Amino acid sequence: MFFPETETEILEFIEENDVKFIRMTFCDTFGNMRNIAIMPRELHRAVTDGIPFNATGLLESSHQNLLLKPDPSTLSFLPWRPQSGRVVRFLCTLYRMDGTPYEGDLRRNLRETMKAIQKQGYQCEMGTRCEFYLFETDMEGKPTRIPCDQGGYLDVAPLDQCENTRREICLSLEEMGLNPTTSCHKHGPGQNEIDFACSNPLTAADNMVHYKTVVKTIAAQNGLYASFMPKPFPDCSGSALKITIGVQKDGKSIFGTSQENILPEGRAFIAGILNRVRDFTMFSNPTVNSYERFGLRAAPSHITWSEENRIPLIQLLYAPGREASIEFRSADAYCNPYITFQMLLSAGMAGIENGEELTDTMNAAASDTTAFQTLPGSLQESIELARSSAFVNAVLPQTLIHDFADAMEREVESYHAARDSQEFCFERYF
């Protein structure tokens, strides 16, 4: 896709493609897509001065006005909108009203982390594999809790009743330039997964934010309801967000070509994440329901690594024709990808800077499983760990930590006050 860079190129692109609406999008603190639609005649003001909006929801205690300015490299069409009078979207950079950068701009914060890593001589790529369920809707179009099929892992039609919707989702993602690679039916009834090609971490986070919107939109057009709820059924597989991380130095992967020849930097990078994952789990798993998934049906519960398929938290990935990488397996789609990706990269680099050792007691193949640490068992435990973490407090703005943790504590209080905890989770996350 052609990405116009100057204001003149953007205006010409808008006119030549009969664009009538422009969506100025951004991601709030809790990973939700937000947007303001402007008319093409307002684009000049957006580029030069910015579009003002109230920042409630970005940082919960910040009831202030901020400015949105479009990032030209993120321009894409919304393919499900009419071809006549088309709609495009930009992801935006956030500024204060005086034109200074806004410290709560999570997208900018991730970009700065990437720049710091590059200055140290490393290049990083990230990709995602994200699961979701498709449910039937009733006569009024409202979601039911009935999965759209009873298919299982890698099933085909007629057991797989999701394939048409999944195909439309992938085609829409591709038309938007978001680079899906594979898709399939997963273990649960009506459960699906779509994988993305690895790209720079900022692009991968952008793709993840828009992915959820595309999935829900195309599902609705097919009379279905898409849910990213981490654990909708107690006796079926939960839905994970698996995050692939590739790191190179001097053109070579720091993870080597097998478990036996991982470079010291690769071992330290993995150790850095494992040593800090408990501190940032509040961000990667920010719902009460997230913790019902851990330890069940291939979801990790222990802080381990392995090349083998032993349900580790971090799995080493080696495949012909691909650079070696690792996969972080505990996150879910309710996370804010900008924060989660920043945490993962910062933790890994802290491991390299400190020369941390990846011990055999962390290896999922070890016989003595009593030595394994566990992931936090609840959202409340994650909140307490994040608040007191020197690592989290060094990486993220203090206001963000405070407001995020406060919001999560209100979530826990509401959960405990609910008459029916399972019903609370469905109403909140389904």
N, C-alpha and C positions, 0 to 999 in steps of 0.2 A: 504494500500500500504506500502511496506517495504521502509523505509527511511535509506539509508546507511549514516553513520556518519563520518567514517574515510576516508582518501584518498584511502586507500587500498580497502575498501568496495565499494567505488564509482567506482573505476577502474574495479573491478570484476563485478559489476552490469552492467556497460557499455559493457563489453566484452560478458557477458553471454546473454545479450538481443539484441545483434547485432546492437548496436547503432553506427551510422555513423556520425551523426551531433548533436552538442550540442548548444543550444541557450542560450546565456547569456543575460537575460532580466532584464530590470529595467524600472521604470516609470519616465517620465520627470516631470518638474514642473507643467505642465498643464494637467496631467493625461493620457498622451499618452504612450502606450507601445513602448519601444525601445529594440533593441537587436543586438548582434553580434554573428554570428555563428562561432564556432570553431570545429576543428576536434578532435577526442578523444585523439590523441597523445599530444594535447596542454592542456589537462586537468590538468596535474601535474603543469604546469606553472600557470594556472588559480588559482589553490588552494593555491599554495605557494607564488607566486609573484603577481598575478592579471593580468588581460588583460587590456592594456591601450586603452583609447578612448578619443576623443575630447568631452568636456562637453557642447558644444553649444546646447541650448534647455533645459538644466537642470536648469541653471540660465542664463537668456538671455545675461547678460553682462559678463558671465564667459567663455571666449574662452581659456580654459585651458585643459590640459590632466589630466584625473583621471584614477583610476584602478577599475576594476570589479572583485570581488571575489564571487564565488557561495555559496549560502546558501543551504547546503545539505538537509535540511528539506523541501525544496520546489521542489525537483526533481519530475517531472511527464512526462509521454509520451504525445506527441501530437497525439491523436488517429486518426486524419484524414490523417496522413502521412503514407507511405507504411509500412507494417509489416516487410519487408526485408529492411535492412538499415534504422533502425528506427531513429526517431528524439525525443530528450528529451529537456526539458528546466529547467533551474534554475533561480530563482530570485536571484539578486546579491546585495551584500553590496558594498558601494562606499567608496574608500579611495583616499587620495591625493597621489602624486607620491612618497612622502617620507614615505608612509605607515601609516600615521596618519588618523584618521576618518575624513570624509568630512562632514562639518556642514550642507550642503544642501541635505544630504541623508534623504529624507522624511520618508522612511521606518524605518530607525534607530531612527528618532525623535519620531515617533509614539511608537516604542518599549520602548524608554526611558520614555515616558508619562505613558505607562502601568506599568512600574516598579515603578514609583513614586506613582501611585495609589495603587498598591499592598502593598507598604511599609506603607500606611495609613490604611491597613486592609480591603480594598475593592477588590472584584473580578468583572471584567467586561466582558460581552460578547456582541457581535454585530452581526447583520444579515442584509440582504438587500432584498428588493423586487424591481426589476427594470423592467420598461416598455420600449418597443420599437415597432416600426412599421415595417412591411414587405411590400415591394413594388415590383411590376413586373419589369422585365428588358426587354429591346428591343432586336432585332435580333442580335445586336452586343454585348449583355451582359451588356449594360450600363443601369444605373438605370433610371426608369421613375418616375413620381409622381402619379402613379396609384396604390392604395392599392391592395394587392393580394386578398382581399375578401371584402364583405360588412357585415361581421359578427358583433355581438355585445357582450355584457358582458356574459361570460360563455356559449356562443353558442357552438354547436357541429356541426360536418360535416352533410350536405354539406355546411351550412352557414359558418362554420369555415374551411377555406382552409389552415390554418396555422399548423394544428395539427401534420402532419408528420414532418415538419421542426422543430417544437417545441420539438417533441419527440427526434429527432436526436440530437438536442442541449443538451437536458437534459442527454441523454446517454453519449455524449461526455464529458460533465462536470463531470458526475459521474465517468467515466473511468479515468479522470484526478485527481480524489480525491477532487473535489470542492463542493460536498454535496448539490446539489439542492434538494428541498423538494416537491414543488408543481409548477404547471404551468397552465395557462389558457388563453383564449381569453379575452381581455379587451374591454372597451366600444367603442373605435374607430374602424373604418374599417381597418382590417389588423393589429390591435394592440394586443400585447401579453405581458405577464408578467411571469417571472420565479423567484421563491423565494428560498432563501438559508437558511440552518440551521444556528442557531447562533453558533459562535465560538469565540475564542479570537480576539480582534480587529485587530491585525496584519494579521491574517489568513483571516478574513472577507475582509480586504482591498485588500489583494493579490487576493482573489477570484473575487472581483469586477473588478479589472484591467484585469484579464484574461477572465472574462465573456464576455466582449464586443468583444474581439478578436474571441472567440469561436462562438458567435452569428453571427458575420459578415461572418466568414469562412463557417459555415454550411449553412447559407442562400445562399451564393454564389454558393455552390455546388448543391443547389436545384433550381438554376435559379432565385433566388430572391435577393433583396437588403435590408439589415437591416439598419435602421436609428434610432439613439438615440436622434434626434433633439427634444428639449423640447416641441415645439409647432409647428408642421408641418402644421396644418390646423386651421384656426381661429375659425371654427364652430365645431371642434371635440376635444375630450379630449387630453390634453397634456401628455407627458411621464415623469413620476416622478421616482426618486430614493428614496424609503422610507427606512429609517434606523431604525432598532430595536436595542434598548439598554437595556440590563439587568445588574443590579448592585446588588451584594450581600455583606452582612457583617455578619460575624459569621454564615454563612450558610443559611441566610434568605434574601429574596429580600427586598430591602429598599422601594419598591413600595407597600408593603403590599399585601392584598388579594382583596381589593376593594378600590374605591375612598375614602371611609369613614375612612379607617385605614392605609393610607400611613404613613410610619414612617417619623419623622421630617427630617432625612437625604434625604429621597426620595423627599419630598416637596422642600427641598433646592436645590437638584440636578436639578429638573425640572425648578425651578425659575432661577437657574444659567444660564441655556441655554436660557430661554426666555428673560432674562435681557441682553444677549450678542449677540443674534442671528443677530441683525441688523449689528453688528460690523463685523461678519464673513460671511455674505451672499455673498460677492464678491467671496469667495472660494467655497461655496456650489452651487452657481448659476453664473458661470463665462462667460455667453454669453448674448448678447443683447436679443436674442430670449427667454432666460430663464424667463424674466419678463413679457412676453406676456401670460404666463401660469397662473400666480398668480391670484387668485380670480375667476377663471372660471372653471366650471365643476369639482367641488370637490377639486380643488387645493387651498391651504390656501392663504390668503392675510393678515390676522390679527394674532397677536402674542398672541395665546390663547392655553389653554389646556382643555382636557375633556376626560371622559370615554365614553361619548355618541358619536354617529356619527353625529357631528355638524361641520364637516370640520375644526377641530382644527389644529394648527401647531404641537402640541404634543398630541398624543392620548394615553391614558392608555390602556394597553392590559391585559385582564384577561381571561384565558381559562383553562378548566379542563386539568390536566396533564402537565401543563406548568407553569414555574416560571413567576410571574408578570414582565412586562417590559413596556417600553414606545416606541412609534414610532415617529420619527422626519420626517415630511412629505413634507418639502419644497424643498429639494435638487433635482438635476437632474444628469443624467449620465455623463454630461460634467465636473463634478467636479473631482478634484484629491482626491480619497478616503482617502489617507494617511493624507492629510491636513484636510479634512472635519471631519474625525473621531477624529483626535487630537484636533480640535477646540471644538467638541461636548463634549468630555471627559473632557477637560480642563475647559470648561465653567461650566459643571455640578459640578466638584470638587471645583471650585471657589465658587459656590453657597453654598456648604456644609461648606467650610472653613470660609465663611463670615456669615453663619447662615441666609441666605436670605429666605424671606417669600414668599410662593406661595399664592398670594392674590386671593380673589373671583373676583376681577375686571379683572383677566386674564382668568377666567373660561368661556369657550365658551357657557355654558348654562346660563350665566348671562343675565338679561333682558336689562341692559344698555350697549349696544354695542358701544356707543360713547366713552367709556373709553378705548377701545382696541387700542393699538399701531398697526401700520401696518408694514409689511415688506417693505424694500426699493422698490421704484417704478420703478427703472431703474438701469442699470449697473453703470452708472455714479454716482448715489447716493451711491451705494454700495462701489465704489472705495473711495469716500471721507470719508465715515464712517470707512473703514478699515485703511486708512492712519492715521487717527487721533485717533484711538482706543488704549487706554492704554493696554487693554486686549490683542489685537492682537500683539502689539509690545512687550509685555512681553512673549508671547508664541512662536512666530516664529522668525527665523533669520531675521535681518534687511535687508540683501541683497535680501532675498526671497520676503519680502513684497514689497520692492522697485521695483524689476524687474517684479513681478506679476502685481502690480498696473500699472506700465508703459505699459505693454503689453495690459492690459485691456483698458487703455486710448486710445491706438492706435486703438483698436477694435471699440471703440465708435466713434472716429474721422472718421474711414473708413465708419462706418454705416451712419453717418450724411452726408458724402460726396457722398454717393451712389445715383444714379439717381432713383433707385427703391429699397426701403428699404426691401420689402418682398423678392425680388430677391436676395438681398445681403445676407439675412439670409439663403436662400436655398443654395446659392453657398458656404457659409461659414460653415454651420452646417449640411446640409442634407447628 
